[in-house]
Amino acid sequence: MSALIAEIKHLHHTFGRHKVLEDLNLQIPAGSVYGILGPNGAGKTTTLFLLLGLLRLQAGHIRIFGKDITPHRVSILQQVGSLIEQPSLYGHLTGIENLDIFRLCYHCHKGRMREVLQQVELTEAAHQSVKTYSLGMKQRLAIAIALLPDPALLILDEPTNGLDPGGIIAMRSLVKTLNEEQGKTIILSSHLLGEVEKMATQVAIIRKGRLLYEGVPHTGQQSLEELFIQLTAAPLL
């Protein structure tokens, strides 16, 4: 069995009286592209927020890099990059000027900006104003910012959401390159089953905060879409 880069055990979370996660258990292998799938309201984004320490842990345990998230949040997040919801960028600045602001925060050398721009294929657009970027380019610039400190783990929430077909293909290629050539472990949430099937090495299907399936995207007998429909259509016990 592969070493785990992150592990969730018996995770529960509520907003008021509304249960969002209920006894959720996930095991994310190091070196994987781990896709979290589920209908709207399944708890995907809440799970990512908890992994990043953006929500207070109510019940259960989260370990990343072998450390508990609550007492070691700062040291853990120094090795984690993320893109959650829409990228927050300065539209009046160029791509490289946006990177330079975050480079100073991360204490990276200037050459690192050129490296991450090349990784996300934005070198030619580096000196263009970000307000002229397409949504796909903004997504890739946000990932470039997340890559500045060279994190071991990258967490992406719906990275292809709102992208046109060309942008989706570019994002898929980027995820595979970061994983296969750069050695990044990537956790991503999505509702696009076909894209996850093409990118992920492991998937989790959740519904109403409960884990229904964790394993490889292809079972040999069923496609991911068939498995997803079968599991999410069945009544919860």
N, C-alpha and C positions, 0 to 999 in steps of 0.2 A: 504494500500500500504506500502511496506517495506521502511524503511529509506534508503536514497541513500548514498553510500560511495563516489561516483564520478558522476559528471554530465558534459556533453558536450553540449553546445548550439551554434548553428549557426556557426560551425567551417568551415573556409575556409583556404586552404593552397595551394600555388603554388611554383613550382621550375621553375624560369624563366617564360616562357609563358605557361608552362604545369600545368593545374589544377589537383591537387592530391586529395583534399577534397573540397566538395561543399555543404555548408549548412548542415553539419553533426550534428545530435543531438543524443546523447546516454544517457541513464540513467542506472547506475550500482547499483543494490541493495546491501546493506551491507549483508554479509554472503552468497553471491552467488558465483557460478563458472560461469563467464560470458565469453562466447566464441564469438570472432569476426571472422567471416567467409567472404571470398570473393575470387574471382579469383586473379591471379597474377596481381599486379598493381592496386588493388582495393583501397589501402590506409591504409591497416591494420597496417603495421609497422610504417608508418608516424603518425598514430593516437597514437600508444604506445609511440613514441618518444616525441610527444607533451604532453602526460600525464605525462611523466617523466621530462619535462622541458629541453629535449635535443635539441629541435628545438624552435626557437623564435615563439611565438604566433603572427600570422599575423592578423587574424580577428576571432572574436567569443570569447567564454568564456569557461573556464575549472575550475570546482570547485571540490576539493577533501577534504574530512573531513569537508565540509562546508566552505572551504576557497578558495579564488581565487589563482590559481597556480602562477601567475606572482609575486605578492608582497610577497607571503608566501612559495616560492619554497623550501627554506632550511628546514623550520619546517615541511612541508608536507613530504619531502623525507626522513626525519628521521623515518617515520612510513611506508615507502614503500620499499619492496625488489623487485629486478628485475633480469631477465635473458633475455638479448637481443642479438640475433644472437648467435655466437659460444662462449662458455665460455672462458674467459681469465684466464688461470691457469699457474702455474710454473711447467713444466713437470719434472724438475730434482728434485723437492721436493716431499715429501710424501703428502698424503691427509691432514693429521693433521697439517703438517707444513704450507701448504697453508692456512688452516683455522686460524692458529695462527697469520699469517701476518695480515689478515683482522680483527681478534679479537682485535688486538691492535688498529687498525683504529677505530673500533666501541666502544672501551673501555668496552668490555665484560669480564666477569670473565672466567677463564680457564675451569670451569665446563660446560660452555655453548657449548664448542666444542663437548664434549661427547653427549650432548643432541641433537644437530642438526645432528650429525653423526648417532645417533640412529633413528632419524626421517626419514632420507633418506636411511636407511639400508646400511650404509657403514662402520659400526663399525669394521668389520673384515678386511676391506681393508684400514683402516686408516693409517697404517704404510707402505703401498706399495707406490712405486714411481708412480706419476700421469701419467707418460709416458707409464706405463703398463696398465692403465685403458682403458676400452672400452668407446665408445662415450657416451653410456647411463650412465656409472659411472661418467664420467666427467660432464654430465648434472646434475646429482644428487648432485655432489660435489658443483657445482656452485649454485644450489638451497640451499644447506646447508650454503654456505657463505651468500647468501641473507637472510637466516633465522636468522643469528647470532643476529641482534638487535631486534628480535622478532617483525617483522612488522605486522601491521594489514592488509595490502594490499600487494599482490604479483602479479607482472606483468610479464608474460612469453610470449615471442615471438617464436612461432613454437617450443614448447618444445619437440615434438616427431620427429622433422625433422631429417632424416638420421638414425633413430634408427631401429634396427632389431625388429622382432615381440616380443621377450622377453623384450627388452628395452622399447617398446611402452606399454606393459602391466604393467611393473614396474612403468613407469611414470604416467600412468592412475591411478594406485593404490595410488601413492604418492599424486597426486592432490586431490583425493577423501579423503584421510586421513587428509591432511592438512586442507581441508575445513570442513569436518564433525567432526573430533576429535579435531583439533587445533583451529577451528573457524576462519580460514583465509578467507578473500575475495580474489578471484583469477580472474584476467583478463588474458585471453590467446587468442592468435591468432593462427589459424591453417587452413590448406587446407584439412585436413583429416576429412571428414564429419562424418564418423562412430565413430571416437574417440571422437569428440566433442559431439556427440549425447549421448555417454555413460558417459561423464564427466560433461557437462554443465547443469546448472539449468536455465540459460537464454542465448539467443544467439542474435547476431546482424548480419545480412547479408548485406554487402555493396558491391557496384559495382561502379567503377569510382568515388569513393569518396562520393557517395550518399547512404543514408540508405534506404534499400528496405524492411527490416523486423526487428522488435525487439520484442522478446517474448520468450515463452517456446519452447524448441526444438521439442516437439511433439504437433501437432495441433489436434490430434485425427483422422483426415481424411487423413493426409499425413505424410510420414516420413520426416525427415530433408533433406535427399537427394532429395526427390521428390520436396519439397518446394524450395530448393536451385536451382535445375535445372529449375523449372518453372520461378523463379524470375530473374535469371541471363541470361536466354535465351530470355526473352522478351525485345523488344527495349525500350531504355530509352526515356522518353518524354522530 
